[in-house]
Amino acid sequence: MANPYGALFAAPGARAFSAAGFVARMPLSMTGIGLITMLSELRGQYGTAGAVAATFTLSMAFVGPQISRLVDRYGQRRVLPPATAVSVVALGLLLLCAHYGAPVWTLFVLAALAGCMPSMAAMVRARWTELYRSSPSLHTAYALEAVVEDVTFIVGPVLSVLLCTALFPEAGPLIAAALLAVGVALFVVQRGTEPPVRPRARESGGSALRDGPLLVLVLTLLAGGTIVGTVDVVSVAFADEQGRPGATGAILAVYAVGSCAAGLAFGAVTPRMPLPRLLVCSVLGTAATTLPFLLVNGVLGLMVAVFFAGVFFSPTMITIMNLIERTVPAHRLTEGMTWATTGLAAGVAAGSSLSGVMIDAHGPRGGFAVAITAGAGAAVLAVLGYRPLTRAMGLASGPDVVLASGLEVASDGAVDPGPGVASGVTAAAGPDVVLASGPEVASGVVLASGLGAASDGASTPGPEVASASGPEVGSGVASNPGPEVASASGPDVAPAAPPAAPADDARCVTG
């Protein structure tokens, strides 16, 4: 049986951008904990250290999606280098200020600027999407990325703390900044795999997060990340309580093995279940695996519990990324994926913070309560989001969309209502769109970018629609079962022309 992961790298440039992306994404998990370790050692102020790290995390959560929005608009090569330069320079100045005892406010300002760090996980996924769009290999690529995500969030913090404690306090953030600069430089020079900029007829203002399905997915990852952050902190506290502090590494390793093994196995098969239903099942499984935490009474029991908790995490992450690819318009894909990784990172930070407070107040079992609550919240979100996600999937895969007279479709998939047409009608990127003069139409006629609809149902080619003779149908509606709509040697189609025999997936019904 062929190795599906080996087949991924058959595409030219896949190995190179994946390797460079791995180097460039390590700083995301290294910087926050590195700042805490550095400042606590240099100044002995854990409160200040935590607040500076939180400033960095919040800045990255806000700025990261904005950087990705610019990437969607201008391309990776033009946006990533300046954004990376701001982050690297700010981190360097922050280290100097910490080392030489600069005022505390300078640390917060520079930590906020360092949050300009781009989401390299989203950039890598965008390249995989461009290579394998509409192919089963894309599911495998997302699985690989979920495993890489696990590895970076496991290895990154440990490496950063080790550098700070074994070398000098600033070593962790310093190496993180160097990895970011080198990784991004190696990444952007590979132009052959860079996704093209998707043109749009007009700006569709606002954040992609305003879309209901994407918000559900990001919040679900926020809850999942909270479980991950809780497991990290509770493992330390529980091992200490049991008198076996050295077992912390083994506990976290078992959690990582469960997640990575499940992710690799899940990516090697093609799921038959619809993605929204698969999300509900995986999230319910994640929530259920947090309940045994309350029953553990030893290190071995906790290792078994975290292993099964990890088994459901990667499949959930993979499913969410697949849903984002299917429901977010192509010209906003990088931003959508960045919101997902931001939600995960914010959840990890929130889980670490909340579980620490609960452990101080109630011991390790107080931390377990945070994980159980987060699991329940994720389950509720997945169930509530099932119908919106199903509807969004239906639009993206080509449902019947009726456009009354006076509508025109922009290249980004948005529908602008014309005179006498109610607002609020939208068409997701890629559906079959029908223009007709009557109230009942069937699906199958694709409206190309820039095509307008006249009030009599005739098609008027926009700037991207070629004029050529082709099939004709009655009532002035031009049909073409292919991806573009051609006008019949003129702006309007003669109503007297006999209708062409419709293809299996295309028919026009006049009013």
N, C-alpha and C positions, 0 to 999 in steps of 0.2 A: 504494500500500500504506500502510495507516495506521501511524503511528508508535506502537509499543507503549509507549514511555516517555512520550509526550505523553498517552496515554490514562490512565496512572496518576494523573495530577493532575486528572482530571475529578472525582474524589471530593471532596466539600466538605471543606475544611480540609487537604487533602493538601499543598498548596504551603506553607502556613504552618508546619505542624509539621515538614516536611522542612527548610525553611530555618532554623528555630530550632534544630533538632537539629544541623544542620551547624555553627552557631556554637558550640553547647554542647559538641560533641565535639572541637573543635580543641585544647583544653587537654590532652587525653590525650597527644597526641604532642608538645606544646610544653614540658610541665613538666619532664620528666626531663632533657632536653638543656639546657633553660634553667637548671636548678639547677647542672648541671656547669659551664656557661659562666660563670655568675654567681660561684660559689664559687672557681673557678680564677682569675678575675680579681681578686676581692676579697682572697683569702687566699693564692693561689699554691700551693695544696695539691691536686693532682689526685687523690691517693688519698682524701682526705676528701670532695672533691667527688663522686667516683664512688660512694663508700659512702653518702653522703646520698641521692643519686639512686636508688641501688639500694634503700635503705630505703623511699623513696616508691613505687617500682615493686612491691616485694614486698607492702607494705601494701595497695596498690590491688588486687593480684592476690588477696589474701585477703578484703578488706573488700567489694570490688565485688560479688561474687556474693551476699554476705549482704544488701547493700542491695537487690539485685534480688529476693531471696527475700521481703523485706519489701514490695517493690513488688507482687509477685504476690499477697501476702496483703491489703494495705491500699490499694493503688492508687498511681499515679504522683503524683497531686496531693498526697497526704498525706506521702509519704516523700521525694521529691526535694528540696523546699525545705530541710528541716532537714539532710539529708546534705550538700547543696551549701554551706550556711552553715558547717558544720564545716570543710569543705575550704578554702573561701575565707578564713575567718578564720585558719586554721592557716598557709596560704601567706603571708598578710599578715604575721603574726608572725614567720615564718621569714625573710622578707626584712628585717624590722627587726633581728632578731638577727644576721643576716649583715652588715648594714650597720654596726651599732654594735659589732661584735666580741664578741658574747655567747659564753659557753662552748660548746664544740663539741657537748656532749651535748644542748643545747637544739635544735640543728639536727636531730638524729636524732629527737627526740621530736616536733617539729613536722612533720617530713617524714612520719612515721608517721600523724599525724592528718590531714595533707593527703591521704593515700591514701583518705580517705572519698569521694573524687570518684566520682560514679555513672557507670556505663557508659551513656552517652547513645546509643551505637550500638545497644545492645540495646533501649533504650526506643523508638527510632525504628522498629526492625524489628518490635517488638511491635505498634505502631500499624499498620504495613503489613499485618501478619498478620491483625489484626482486620478491616481493610478488605477484604482479598482472600483470606480463608481459603477453601481448596478451589477456587480460581480459578487459571487459567494466569497471570493477571496477578501472582500472588504470586512466581512465579519471576522475572519481569521486575523486580519491586520489589527482590528480593534481589540481583539483578545490579546494579541502580542503587546499592544500598548498598555492594556490594563495590567499585565504582568510587569512590564517595565515601570509603570507607575508605582506598583507595590514595592519593587526593588529600590526605587529612588527614595521613597518615604521610609523605608526600613534602614537602608545603608546610609543615606544622607545625614540624618541626625547623629547617628553613632560616629560617623567619620568626623563630623564637625566638632563634637564634644572631645573626641580623642585628640584632634589636632590642637584644640585650645588648651587642653590639660597636659599634653605630652610635650608640646613645643613651646608656644607662648600664647598668651590670652587672645591675641588678635588673629591667630593662625586660621581658625575655622572660617570666619567671614572673609579673610583675605584670599584663601584658596577658593572659596565660593565665587568671589568676584573674578578671579583669574579663569576659572572654568567657564563662567558665563561669557567672558570676552572671547576666549578661544573657541568655544563651542558655537557661538553665534557666527563668528567669522568663517568658520569651516562650513557652516550650514548655508549661509546666504550666497556663497560663491558657487553653489551647485544650482545653476539656473535651469538645467534641463528638467528637473522635477518640480520646479516652483509652480504652484497653481496660478492660472491666468486670472487677471482681474475681470470680474463679471461686470459688463457694462449695464447701466441702468438709465432709463429714460428720464427719470427725475428722482430726487432724493426722497426716500421714505423715512422721514425723520423719526427720531426716538430710538430707544435701545431695543435690541432684539429680545431683551428680558420681558418686555411688555406683552409678548406673546404668551398666552395662558399655558399651552403645553410645555414650552421651554421653562417657564417658572416652576411648574410642577416638578420637572426633572431636576432642576437645580436645587430645589428645596429637599427633594428626596436624597440627593447626594450630600447635602448639608447634614441631614440626619445620619446618613451612613458614615460620613466622616467623623461625626461626633462619637460613634461607636468605636472607630479606629483610635481616635485620640484617647478615649477612655481606657481601652485595652492597654495602651502604652503605659499610662500612669498607674492604673490599678495593678498591672503586673509587677511593677516595682514595689508598690506598697504591700501587696499580698505576699510577695516573696520575703520581704523584710519581716512581716508579721509572723511568718512561718519559720523565721530564723534561717532562711536560705536565700540571702540576697544574691548569691551567685547564680541562682536559677532564673533570674529575670531574662537573661539573654536567651536561654532555652525556650522559655514561654513565648517570647516574641518571635523566635525562629519558627516554632511550630505554627504560630498564627500565619506567618508569611508563607510557609510551605503549603498550608491548606489553601490559602488564597491563590497562590501561583499555580499549584497543581490543578485546581478547579478551573482557573482561567485558561490554561493551556488545553485542558480536555474539552472545555466548552467551545473554544475557538476552532477545534479540529472537526466539529460537526456542524451541520446546517440545521438550525432549529426549524421545526415544522409549525410550532405554535405561533400565532400572531404576536408581534412584539409587545403591544400593550398588555396582553394577557400574560406573556412571559415575564414582564416587569412585575406585575402583581404577584405572581408565584415566587419569583426570586426575592422580592422584598418581604413577603410573608415568611419565607424561609429564614431570611436574615433576622427578622423580629423574633421568630421562634427560638433561634439558637442563642439569643441573649438570656432566655429564662433559666437555663441550667447554671448560669453564673451564681444564682442564689443558693444552689445546692452544693457547690464545691466546698470541700473542707481540707484540701491539701494541694500541693503544687502539681501532683500528677493529675488530679481532677481538673484543675484549671487548664492544664495543657490540653486535655481532651476537649474541654469546652471551647477554648479559643480556636482549636483546629477546625471544629465544625462551624464556628462563627466565620472563620476565614473562607470556608468552602463556598458560602453564598455571596461573598462580597464581590469577587471579580466578575462572576456572571451578571450581577446587577449592574456593575459599571459598564460592561460590554454592551448590555441591552440598552442602557441609557444612551450610549454613544451612537448606537444604531438608530435609535429613535430620533436623536438630534439630526443625524444625517438625512433621515426620511421626512422630517417635519419642518426643519428650518430652511428657508430659501438659500440657494447656493451662494448668492452674493453676501450672505450673512453667516456662512457656516463657521468661519474661524471665530467670530465673536461668540456664536452660540456654544462652541466647544470650550472657549475660554471661560464663559460663565459656569460651565459644568466643572472644570478643574478648579475654578475659584471657589465654587460651593463646597467641593471636597476639602480643599485646603482650609477654608474657614471653619468647616465642621471639625476637622482634626484639631485646630487651635481651640475651638469652643469646648470640645470634649476634654482636652487636656486641662483647661482652666476650670471648668465646672466640676470635673471629677476630683481635681485637687482640693477644691473647697469642700466637697462632700466627704472626701477621705479625712480631712482635718477634723471635720465635725462628727463623723459617724464611723470612721474606719473604712477598710476596703469595701465592705458591703454597701456603703453609701455611694462609692464609685460605681459599683455594679448597677445601682438604681438608675444612674445617669444613662448607662448603656441600654437598659430595658426601656426607659422612657423614650430614648431616641429611636429605638426599634419600633415601638408602638407608633410614634409619630410618622416614621417612614411608611409603615403599613397603611395608615390612614390616608396619607398623601397619595400613595399608589392607587388605592381603591377609588378615591375621589377623582383622580386624574384619568381613570380608565376610559371614560366616555370622551372627554376632550381629546385624549391622545388617539383614540380610535377614529374620531371625526377628522383629526388632522392627518392621520395616515390615509384616510379615504380620499381627501382632497389631493394629497401629494401623489397618489398612485393613479389618478385619472378618473375622478367621478364625473357624473353628469353635471355640468355647470351651465346654466342658462343665462345668456346675456341679452337683455332686452335692448330695444333700440336706443341709441345715444350713448352706449358704453364704449370705452376703449380700454385696451389692456396695455399697461406699461411693460417694459422689459423685465421689471423685477417681480411681475406676477400680480401687482396690485391693480384693482379695477377702479377706474374713476367713473362715477356716475355722471351721466349726461342729463339733459333736461327730462324731467318726468320720471327719473329712475331713483328709487330709494337708495339711500346710502347704506354702507355697512356690508356690501357684497364684496367678497374677496376670492381670488382664485390662487391657490398655492402654485408654486413653480412646477410646471410640467404637466398639469392635468389636461385632459381633452376638453376643449372649449367649443361650444356651439353658438353660432349666430343664426338667428332665424327671425322671421317676421311674426311668427305666431307664438302662442303661449306654451306649446308642447314641442319639445325637441328631444332627440336622442343623442347620446354621446358619440364621439368619434371624430369630429372635425377639429383639428388642432389649429388654434389661432396663433400665428407667429407674432414675434415681438414687433410692435409698432402698427398693428393692423387696427383700423377703426371700423366702427359699425355705423352705417348710415341708417336713417330712420326707416327706410323701406326694406331693410334687411340686406342691401347690397354691400359687398365688401369693398373697401377702399384700401389699397395697399399702402402701408407706411414705408418708412425709409429702409426697412430691412426685409421687405417682402418683394420678391422678384415677380415681374409680370411675364407670364408665359401662358400659352394656350394649354388648357387642361380640362378636367371633367367639369361639367356644368349641371346644375340642378335648377328646378323651378323656383319661382319667387325671388329670384335675384340672389341666391345664396351660393357662393362658390365653395365647393368641397374638395378636399384633397386629403386622403388618409395618411399622408406622410407628415413629417414634422413641420413643414412650412405650408402656407396657404398661398396659392398662386391665383392671380386674377386672370380672367379669360380674355387676353389680348386687349383689355381696356379696363377702365375703373369700375365698370358695372358689368354684371353678367346678364345677358339677355334673358328676360323671363320666359320667352317662348322656347328656349332650348330644352330639349328633352332631358330628363334627369338621368345622370349616369347610374349604373347599377352600383349600389353601395357595397363597400367591402364588409367583411364580417363584423368589424368594429366601428363602422362609420355609417350613419344614416341621418338624413335631415328630414324633419317632418314640418311641413309648412302649416301656418295657422289658418 
